[in-house]
Amino acid sequence: MGEFILSNSKYFLSRQKVIWSYDNKEYIFVKSLQNISLNDFDNFIFPFSNFALNNVVNINENHMSTYVTLFLTSPNIDLELSSLIKKFKKRRSYKFGLRGYSNFRIILFNTLTKEFFYNKDSKDIINFYKEVLL
């Protein structure tokens, strides 16, 4: 697991007088599997997305956004699963967006073909993973 926390604040005269403050967080979970199939989506990926958005995301008065990324690698990825992953989205807003939002990203990496499968929420970070792994 990796995490990144960015906090921004604006002060007036001293640090005791905060005008505004917000936090952006990102958590990355990595797992390597021998085979990824449709069964794994129902038994592992979908339950993990619910668990992550319910338990990993910490909502407070400064929360703006949280991204949870699940990065899975395998030499064998079911093609039906890859099309399901492209359509998968899991988002949540808190108190009508006043306490921020959270998104669940999923990225599958085929180690044999060096191919990526990812959902729409992962489009903004997929180039980083391509540069690192290819």
C-alpha positions as CSV (number, residue, x, y, z in Angstrom):
1,M,0.0,0.0,0.0
2,G,1.2,3.5,-0.8
3,E,-0.4,6.8,0.3
4,F,-0.1,10.4,-0.7
5,I,-1.6,13.2,1.3
6,L,-1.6,16.8,0.1
7,S,-2.8,19.6,2.5
8,N,-3.2,23.2,1.4
9,S,-4.1,26.1,3.7
10,K,-4.4,29.9,3.4
11,Y,-3.6,32.0,6.5
12,F,-4.3,35.5,7.6
13,L,-1.3,37.1,9.4
14,S,-0.5,34.0,11.4
15,R,-1.0,30.2,11.3
16,Q,-3.6,30.4,14.0
17,K,-6.0,32.3,11.7
18,V,-6.8,29.9,8.9
19,I,-8.9,31.2,6.1
20,W,-9.4,27.9,4.3
21,S,-7.8,24.5,4.3
22,Y,-8.3,21.3,2.3
23,D,-6.8,17.8,2.0
24,N,-6.4,15.6,-1.1
25,K,-5.5,12.0,-0.5
26,E,-4.5,9.0,-2.7
27,Y,-4.1,5.4,-1.6
28,I,-2.7,2.7,-3.9
29,F,-3.1,-1.0,-3.3
30,V,-1.0,-3.4,-5.4
31,K,-1.5,-7.2,-5.7
32,S,0.0,-9.8,-8.1
33,L,-2.1,-12.7,-9.1
34,Q,-1.5,-15.8,-11.2
35,N,-4.8,-15.5,-13.0
36,I,-7.6,-12.9,-13.0
37,S,-11.1,-13.9,-14.1
38,L,-14.7,-12.8,-13.9
39,N,-15.0,-14.7,-10.6
40,D,-12.3,-12.5,-9.1
41,F,-14.3,-9.4,-9.9
42,D,-17.3,-10.7,-7.9
43,N,-15.2,-12.2,-5.1
44,F,-12.4,-9.7,-4.7
45,I,-12.5,-6.5,-6.7
46,F,-16.1,-5.4,-6.1
47,P,-16.0,-6.2,-2.3
48,F,-12.7,-4.5,-2.0
49,S,-14.0,-1.3,-3.7
50,N,-16.8,-1.2,-1.1
51,F,-14.4,-1.8,1.8
52,A,-12.0,0.8,0.6
53,L,-14.5,3.6,0.2
54,N,-16.2,2.8,3.5
55,N,-13.0,2.2,5.6
56,V,-10.0,3.8,4.0
57,V,-11.5,7.2,3.3
58,N,-11.4,9.5,6.3
59,I,-13.9,12.3,6.2
60,N,-13.3,15.5,8.2
61,E,-13.9,19.2,7.8
62,N,-10.9,19.6,5.5
63,H,-11.5,16.6,3.2
64,M,-11.7,17.5,-0.5
65,S,-11.0,14.4,-2.4
66,T,-9.7,10.8,-2.0
67,Y,-8.7,8.5,-4.7
68,V,-8.3,4.7,-4.0
69,T,-6.4,2.8,-6.7
70,L,-6.3,-1.0,-7.0
71,F,-3.4,-2.1,-9.2
72,L,-3.4,-5.8,-10.2
73,T,-0.8,-7.6,-12.2
74,S,-1.2,-11.0,-13.8
75,P,0.1,-13.0,-16.8
76,N,-3.5,-14.2,-17.5
77,I,-6.4,-11.8,-17.6
78,D,-9.8,-12.8,-18.9
79,L,-10.9,-10.6,-21.8
80,E,-14.5,-10.4,-20.6
81,L,-13.1,-9.0,-17.3
82,S,-11.2,-6.3,-19.2
83,S,-14.3,-5.0,-20.9
84,L,-16.1,-5.1,-17.5
85,I,-13.3,-3.1,-15.9
86,K,-13.5,-0.4,-18.6
87,K,-17.2,0.2,-17.7
88,F,-16.7,0.0,-13.9
89,K,-17.1,3.2,-11.8
90,K,-17.4,3.7,-8.1
91,R,-17.7,7.2,-6.8
92,R,-19.1,8.7,-3.6
93,S,-19.8,12.2,-2.5
94,Y,-20.2,13.2,1.1
95,K,-22.8,15.6,2.4
96,F,-23.9,16.6,-1.1
97,G,-20.3,17.3,-2.0
98,L,-19.7,19.8,0.8
99,R,-17.3,17.3,2.5
100,G,-15.7,16.2,-0.8
101,Y,-15.8,13.1,-2.8
102,S,-14.0,9.8,-3.4
103,N,-13.3,7.7,-6.5
104,F,-12.2,4.1,-6.9
105,R,-9.7,3.4,-9.7
106,I,-8.8,0.0,-11.0
107,I,-5.8,-0.8,-13.2
108,L,-5.0,-4.3,-14.5
109,F,-1.6,-5.0,-16.0
110,N,-0.9,-8.1,-18.1
111,T,2.7,-9.0,-17.5
112,L,3.0,-11.1,-20.7
113,T,1.6,-8.7,-23.3
114,K,2.5,-5.5,-21.4
115,E,-1.1,-4.4,-21.8
116,F,-3.1,-2.1,-19.4
117,F,-6.8,-2.4,-18.7
118,Y,-8.4,0.4,-16.6
119,N,-11.6,2.2,-15.8
120,K,-12.4,5.8,-16.9
121,D,-11.4,7.3,-13.6
122,S,-7.8,6.0,-14.2
123,K,-7.3,7.9,-17.4
124,D,-5.5,10.8,-15.8
125,I,-2.9,8.6,-14.1
126,I,-2.4,5.7,-16.6
127,N,0.5,7.5,-18.4
128,F,2.5,7.5,-15.2
129,Y,2.1,3.7,-14.9
130,K,3.0,3.3,-18.5
131,E,6.2,5.3,-18.1
132,V,7.2,3.4,-15.0
133,L,6.4,-0.1,-16.3
134,L,7.2,0.0,-20.0
